[in-house]
Structure formats: structure tokens, C-alpha cells
Amino acid sequence: MAEENADIGGTIEDEDEGSDDPNLQVQLNAFRAQWMSELKPSSGATGTSDRLLRAKSLKKTQETAREEKATELFLRAVQEEQDGAVYEAIKFYRMAMQLVPDIEFKINYSRPPDTDRGGGNYMEDDDVDGEIEDLLSYFEQQLTLESSFPKICIPELDMTQTHISALPQEILMYIFRWVVSSDLDMRALEQLSLVCRGFYICARDPEIWHLACVRVWGRNCTKVVPFKSWREMFLRRPRVRFDGVYISKTSYIRQGEESLDGFYRAWHHVEYYRYLRFFPDGHVIMLTTPEDPLAVIPHLRTKNIRMDSALLGHFRLSQETDNQTKVFAVVCKKKEEKASEFQRNRFCRRNPPPEAEHSFHVGLHLSSGGRQSFSKLVWIHHSCHITYKLTGETVVTAFDLDRMYTPFVFARVKSYTAFSDQPL
């Protein structure tokens, strides 16, 4: 084989010597050098790696060119859509997405305009995953780019009546405060933000979320740190919830009386509920009753409850040094109206019992249970304070927290936030 290669090489050399064309001589020399390099056994791996590198470089160049072309087509479509040529815009949109399917999410709207392109204010984004990190800024820039006088929203169809976008932003924000209402229905605010881009921007207004934080944690809530925004503070900082009721169910078996003949003894299954309803203004309702939640929950919608067994009072949140949030409440029975003079004199006693006020002090630990945040309250303290009006003496009785004190679990009630009494 080596002899045959030598013969071939000699034949080529003989032909080269007899040739007078310089171009042909150069081509033959190049062909000879390439042929000799391929014959060397050690050049196989190097040639393969070079070919792979060239293939990768070519592929990357093609992807870059394809993405640039798709960006140009997408920007052309945006310009056509702004000019009113909807069908032309659809054609360019389709062509751009055929080249790069996620080209829409690779457009950055925050960079300075490019005068060489028809789209003007759109540039290619560096985000490889095509995800929009700051959706609020994205929507704000979109509305600004679409019109020199941006509106909150644009009607989809022609209307003869005044559209909501014609209202000033101050009035729109006042409407949003009515949606949140004094009950702090932030869930309704989040649902309202799904209507359009403009409503999304209004629902993220820092003033609304700051007012909500002040209603929960008081006027001392002036710093947003360590959270990034007031909205993040409201969603992540531990707090009690106002759009429902906390329910604790307790059941046990109680031994009954023995029959006269001693043949059997009855056993009773006792079941009762404790309810806690918190309000944003600091009021709380506590109720212990055997009635089912379906019968009790409608009565706890407002603070003007008519159930005689209900206890009314105030609560406060406490952030302890161990990074635990606790709820302390003081409740007492509703003050009964004084009986008429006739009734007092009719059943007059010579030695009336001393007048005393009963108040109950409750301490609870706030925690999260399951998927819901701040949905569980665990007992840490329960006591009764009896204050005699005549002497001013106070007697405190602390209860043992046994298995009868089951934790409270939160249940959301839609009817509590169905109506708005006053704005935030």
C-alpha cells in the first residue's frame, strides 16, 4: 500500500513538473497537503474535534441569525398592528413564531430604542428561559409604548357609553379601595387584577397594601424591611385572617347514671364547638356552643351579635423573641341592659349578691396548617378574671390546658366579604 501511494505521489509530481499553469500548481499543492494530512494516523482525533467545533459554531451562528430574523419580523408585526394593519401583522407574527416559537418572551421592553428597526422601543431580551421576572414593569412599559397618553385599559369593542378607562386614576384607586373595603378583602383585589393589564397595575399599588398593613399591625408599621414590598409583608408576615372564622371542635365520652337494676350504664357522646371571629379594627368574638357551624357562622358576620352566650372583646398580635407570633385576647360577656325599676323592686332581696365582672384572657400561638397560611391557633393560656366592684378585688383562675382545648382551624366564609360597608 505504501508503494502504491508512493507511485501515485510520483505520478502527481511528474504531472506537476510538466505543467506551466501557476493556478493549477497551487491547487495541486493544496490537494497534496490535505491528502497527506489525512493519511497520517495521528490526525484523526484532531480532525474530528475540529469538525465538531465547526459544526457547533455553525449551529450557533444559524440560531443567532434565526433569532435576529424572528425579532425583526416580530417588531415589523408590532409596527403593522399599531398602524392598524391587523392582517399584515398576523402574517409577520406567524412568520416570526415559525422561526422562534417563544420570540415574544425574548423581547425586552426596557432598553433604549433602536433607530434601525421599525419597532423602535423593542430589543432582544437576555432572558434565556423566556420568563418575565417583573410583570408589573412589563405591563407599565407596554401601556406606555402603546400610546403617548396611556390609559388603564382599552375597550375591546366600540361603546356608546363612557368606558371605565375614561375615569381618572384617583377615582379608579378609590374604587379599588372599596373592593378591598374595611374587611381587608385582599382576595377580591387579587381577582380584580386578573381583568386586564391596567387593573393588574392598580391592584399592585403600594398605597393600598400599606394601608392594609397599617390596619393589621398598627400605625407603627412604617418600615417595609425586611420585605421587598408592602404586599409581600401582608402575604408573608404572620397575622390572623378576617375573611372567615376559626373553629375548634371538642368531643368526649361521658359516663351516665346506672340503671335501677344495675344491669346497664349509659354513656353519652358530648360534642361542642368554640368559635373565634377576628375583625380588622381589633375586635374579636368568642363563642362556645354545641350548635353546628352551619347554624352559627351566619350570626358571626358582624360585631352586633345577638347570641347571649357570645363573648366580645379585643385582641392584639405579639411578635416574640423566638420568632413566634402570638394572639392575646380579652373577652367578656355582653353588658345586659338594666332592668326596670319595677322589676328590681318586685323581686327585691335583702342580701343581693355582690356585683362582679367576669373577663376571660386567652393566649394563642399562630401557625400554618396544610396549604393555608396562618390557619391554625394553638392554645397557650386561658384564665378567668373576676373583679368585684364593691371592693375592687380581682380573683384569677387559670384553666389547665388539657385535651379539651383542641386547636382552632380557620375556615373561609365567602359571605363575610360579599358586601362592602366602607372603603379601606
C-alpha positions in Angstrom: 0.0 0.0 0.0 2.8 2.3 0.8 4.4 1.5 -2.6 1.1 2.3 -4.4 0.9 5.6 -2.5 4.5 6.4 -3.5 3.7 5.6 -7.1 0.7 7.8 -7.1 2.6 10.6 -5.4 5.4 10.3 -8.0 2.8 10.4 -10.8 1.4 13.6 -9.5 4.8 15.1 -9.2 5.6 14.2 -12.7 2.4 15.9 -13.9 3.2 19.0 -11.8 6.6 19.3 -13.3 5.2 19.3 -16.8 2.5 21.8 -16.0 3.1 25.5 -16.6 -0.2 26.8 -15.1 0.5 28.5 -11.8 -3.1 28.3 -10.6 -3.1 24.6 -11.2 0.2 24.2 -9.4 -1.3 25.9 -6.3 -4.4 23.8 -6.4 -2.3 20.6 -6.7 -0.1 21.6 -3.8 -3.1 22.3 -1.6 -4.6 19.0 -2.6 -1.4 17.2 -1.8 -1.1 18.8 1.6 -4.7 17.9 2.5 -4.2 14.4 1.2 -1.0 13.8 3.2 -2.6 15.1 6.4 -5.5 12.7 6.0 -3.1 9.8 5.6 -1.4 10.5 9.0 -2.9 8.2 11.7 -2.5 10.8 14.5 -4.6 13.4 12.8 -7.9 11.5 13.1 -8.9 12.7 16.6 -7.9 16.3 15.9 -9.8 16.4 12.6 -12.9 15.1 14.3 -12.8 17.6 17.1 -12.2 20.4 14.6 -15.2 19.3 12.6 -17.4 19.2 15.8 -16.3 22.7 16.8 -17.0 24.0 13.4 -20.4 22.3 13.4 -21.3 23.8 16.8 -20.1 27.2 15.7 -22.2 26.9 12.6 -25.2 25.8 14.5 -24.9 28.7 17.0 -24.5 31.2 14.2 -27.6 29.8 12.5 -29.6 30.1 15.7 -28.4 33.6 16.2 -29.3 34.6 12.7 -32.7 32.9 13.0 -33.4 34.7 16.3 -32.4 38.0 14.8 -34.7 37.4 11.8 -37.5 36.4 14.1 -37.0 39.6 16.2 -37.1 41.7 13.1 -40.3 40.1 11.9 -41.9 40.4 15.3 -41.1 44.1 15.5 -42.4 44.6 12.0 -45.7 42.9 13.1 -45.9 45.2 16.1 -45.5 48.2 13.9 -48.1 47.0 11.5 -50.5 46.3 14.4 -50.0 49.8 15.7 -50.7 51.2 12.2 -54.0 49.3 12.0 -52.9 46.7 9.5 -54.1 43.7 11.5 -53.9 41.1 8.8 -50.3 42.1 7.8 -49.4 42.0 11.5 -50.8 38.5 11.8 -48.7 37.3 8.8 -45.5 38.7 10.3 -46.3 37.3 13.8 -46.8 33.9 12.2 -43.5 34.0 10.3 -41.6 35.1 13.5 -43.1 32.3 15.6 -42.2 29.8 13.0 -38.6 30.7 13.3 -38.5 31.1 17.1 -41.7 29.9 18.9 -41.0 31.9 22.1 -39.8 35.1 20.4 -42.5 37.1 22.1 -41.0 36.4 25.6 -37.4 37.2 24.4 -38.3 40.8 23.6 -37.1 43.3 26.2 -39.2 46.5 26.6 -36.9 48.3 29.0 -33.9 49.1 26.8 -33.4 52.3 24.8 -34.9 52.4 21.3 -33.1 51.2 18.3 -33.4 53.6 15.4 -32.5 51.0 12.8 -35.6 49.0 13.4 -39.2 49.8 12.7 -40.4 48.5 16.1 -38.5 51.3 17.8 -38.7 50.5 21.5 -38.2 46.8 21.4 -35.0 45.0 21.8 -33.9 41.4 22.2 -34.0 40.1 25.8 -31.2 38.2 27.5 -33.6 36.0 29.4 -32.9 32.5 28.1 -36.0 30.9 29.6 -38.3 33.5 28.1 -39.9 34.3 31.5 -40.9 37.8 32.6 -39.5 38.4 36.0 -41.2 41.7 36.8 -44.7 41.5 35.3 -45.7 44.9 36.8 -42.9 46.8 35.0 -43.6 44.8 31.8 -47.3 45.9 31.8 -46.4 49.5 32.6 -44.0 49.7 29.7 -46.5 48.1 27.4 -49.2 50.7 28.2 -46.6 53.5 27.8 -45.5 52.2 24.4 -48.9 51.7 23.0 -50.0 55.3 23.5 -48.4 58.6 24.3 -51.3 59.2 26.7 -51.5 55.8 28.4 -54.9 54.6 29.8 -55.6 52.0 32.4 -57.4 49.8 29.9 -58.7 50.0 26.4 -62.3 48.9 25.4 -62.3 45.8 23.1 -65.5 46.9 21.3 -66.8 50.3 20.3 -69.0 51.7 23.1 -71.6 54.5 23.1 -71.4 54.9 26.9 -68.4 56.1 28.9 -65.8 53.4 29.5 -64.2 52.9 32.8 -60.8 53.8 31.3 -62.1 57.4 30.9 -62.1 57.8 34.7 -59.1 59.5 36.4 -56.7 57.2 38.1 -57.6 58.7 41.5 -61.2 57.6 41.2 -60.2 54.2 40.0 -58.0 53.8 43.0 -60.9 54.8 45.2 -63.0 52.1 43.6 -60.2 49.6 44.3 -60.3 50.7 48.0 -64.0 49.9 48.0 -63.2 46.5 46.7 -60.8 45.9 49.5 -63.2 47.5 52.0 -62.8 47.8 55.7 -62.8 44.0 55.9 -59.4 43.8 54.1 -60.7 41.6 51.3 -57.4 41.3 49.6 -58.6 38.1 47.8 -61.1 40.1 45.8 -58.3 42.6 45.0 -56.2 39.8 43.5 -59.1 38.5 41.5 -59.8 42.0 40.2 -56.2 42.2 39.0 -56.9 39.4 36.5 -59.2 41.6 34.4 -56.5 43.4 32.4 -53.1 44.8 32.5 -54.3 48.2 33.8 -56.2 46.6 36.7 -53.2 44.5 37.5 -51.1 47.7 37.8 -53.8 49.3 40.1 -54.0 46.2 42.3 -50.3 46.4 42.9 -50.4 50.0 44.1 -48.2 50.3 47.2 -50.5 52.6 49.0 -53.3 50.1 49.1 -51.1 47.4 50.6 -49.5 49.9 53.0 -52.9 50.8 54.3 -53.8 47.1 54.7 -50.6 46.5 56.7 -51.3 49.5 59.0 -54.8 48.1 59.7 -53.3 44.8 60.7 -50.1 45.8 62.7 -51.0 49.4 63.7 -49.5 52.8 62.9 -46.1 51.7 64.0 -45.8 49.7 60.8 -43.7 52.3 58.9 -40.8 50.3 57.5 -41.1 47.7 54.8 -37.8 45.9 55.6 -37.0 43.0 55.7 -39.6 42.5 53.0 -39.3 43.8 49.5 -42.8 45.5 49.3 -45.9 46.1 51.4 -47.7 43.4 49.5 -45.0 40.8 50.4 -45.3 41.9 54.0 -49.0 41.4 54.1 -48.8 38.0 52.4 -45.9 36.5 54.4 -45.9 38.2 57.8 -47.9 36.1 60.3 -51.3 37.5 61.1 -54.8 36.4 61.8 -57.3 36.2 59.0 -60.5 38.2 58.8 -62.3 36.6 55.9 -63.6 33.6 57.9 -63.8 32.1 61.3 -61.5 29.9 63.4 -63.3 26.7 64.7 -62.3 24.3 67.4 -64.3 21.1 67.8 -64.2 19.1 71.0 -65.8 15.8 71.7 -65.6 13.3 74.5 -67.4 10.3 76.1 -69.2 11.0 79.5 -70.4 8.2 81.8 -74.1 8.3 82.6 -76.1 7.1 85.5 -76.5 3.4 86.2 -79.9 1.8 85.8 -82.0 0.9 88.9 -81.5 -2.8 88.4 -77.8 -2.3 87.8 -78.0 -4.1 84.5 -76.6 -1.4 82.3 -74.9 2.0 82.4 -75.5 4.8 79.8 -72.7 6.5 78.0 -73.1 10.0 76.4 -71.2 11.4 73.5 -70.6 15.1 74.2 -69.7 17.4 71.3 -69.3 21.2 71.2 -67.6 23.9 69.3 -65.6 27.0 70.0 -65.6 29.9 67.5 -63.2 32.8 67.1 -64.0 35.7 64.7 -61.5 38.5 64.3 -62.1 41.9 62.8 -59.6 44.3 61.3 -60.4 47.0 63.9 -59.2 44.8 66.8 -62.5 43.4 67.9 -63.0 39.6 68.5 -66.0 37.4 69.1 -65.6 34.1 71.1 -68.5 31.7 71.3 -68.8 28.2 72.8 -71.9 26.3 71.8 -73.0 22.8 70.8 -74.6 24.1 67.6 -73.3 23.1 64.2 -71.2 25.6 62.3 -73.8 26.0 59.5 -76.2 27.5 62.1 -73.7 29.6 63.9 -71.5 31.1 61.2 -74.2 33.5 59.7 -74.6 35.1 63.2 -70.8 36.0 63.3 -70.8 38.2 60.3 -70.9 41.4 62.2 -69.9 42.5 65.7 -73.6 43.1 66.6 -74.2 39.5 67.5 -77.5 38.7 69.3 -76.5 35.4 70.9 -76.4 35.7 74.7 -73.6 33.2 75.1 -71.2 35.2 72.9 -68.1 36.9 74.4 -66.9 40.2 73.0 -63.5 41.9 73.4 -60.3 43.0 71.8 -57.2 41.2 70.6 -53.6 42.1 69.7 -50.7 40.4 67.9 -47.4 39.9 69.6 -44.1 39.1 67.9 -42.0 37.2 70.4 -38.2 37.0 70.5 -38.4 33.3 69.5 -39.8 34.5 66.1 -43.3 33.2 67.0 -46.4 35.2 66.6 -49.0 35.0 69.4 -52.5 36.3 69.7 -53.7 37.6 73.1 -57.4 38.4 73.6 -59.6 39.6 76.5 -63.3 38.9 76.1 -66.3 39.3 78.4 -70.0 38.8 78.3 -72.1 41.5 76.7 -73.4 44.0 79.2 -77.1 43.4 79.8 -79.5 46.3 79.9 -80.5 47.4 83.4 -83.8 46.0 84.5 -86.7 48.5 85.0 -87.3 49.9 88.4 -90.5 47.9 88.8 -88.7 44.6 88.2 -85.9 45.4 90.6 -88.4 46.3 93.4 -90.7 43.4 92.7 -88.0 40.8 93.4 -86.1 42.7 96.0 -83.6 40.8 98.1 -82.3 41.9 101.4 -78.8 40.5 100.7 -78.2 40.8 97.0 -75.1 39.0 95.7 -72.0 41.3 95.2 -71.7 42.7 91.7 -68.7 41.3 89.8 -67.3 41.5 86.3 -66.1 38.3 84.6 -63.5 38.5 81.9 -61.6 35.8 80.1 -57.9 36.1 79.0 -56.9 33.9 76.0 -53.5 33.3 74.6 -53.0 31.5 71.3 -50.0 30.6 69.1 -50.4 31.4 65.4 -49.1 28.8 63.0 -49.8 27.5 59.5 -51.6 24.2 58.8 -51.7 22.4 55.5 -51.7 24.6 52.4 -53.2 27.7 54.0 -51.1 30.3 55.8 -51.9 31.4 59.3 -54.8 28.9 59.5 -54.2 27.3 62.9 -54.4 28.7 66.5 -53.0 26.6 69.4 -53.9 27.3 73.0 -51.2 28.5 75.3 -53.2 30.3 78.0 -56.8 30.5 79.3 -57.9 32.2 82.6 -60.9 33.8 84.2 -60.6 37.2 86.0 -63.4 38.1 88.4 -63.4 41.7 89.6 -65.7 42.7 92.5 -67.0 46.2 92.1 -67.5 46.9 95.8 -64.0 46.1 96.9 -62.1 46.3 93.6 -60.6 42.9 94.3 -59.7 40.6 91.4 -59.6 36.8 91.6 -57.7 35.0 88.8 -58.5 31.4 88.0 -56.3 29.7 85.4 -57.6 26.6 83.5 -55.5 23.6 82.7 -54.9 23.2 79.0 -55.8 19.5 78.6 -57.1 17.6 75.7 -60.3 19.5 75.8 -58.5 22.5 74.3 -58.2 21.4 70.7 -56.6 23.9 68.3 -58.6 26.3 66.2 -58.6 25.7 62.4 -59.5 28.5 60.0 -62.5 28.2 57.6 -63.0 30.9 55.0 -66.6 32.3 54.7 -67.4 33.9 51.4 -70.4 35.8 52.8 -68.2 37.8 55.2 -66.7 39.8 52.3 -69.6 39.7 49.9 -70.6 43.3 50.7 -68.5 46.4 51.4 -69.6 48.7 54.3 -66.9 51.3 53.8 -63.6 51.7 51.8 -60.2 50.9 53.0 
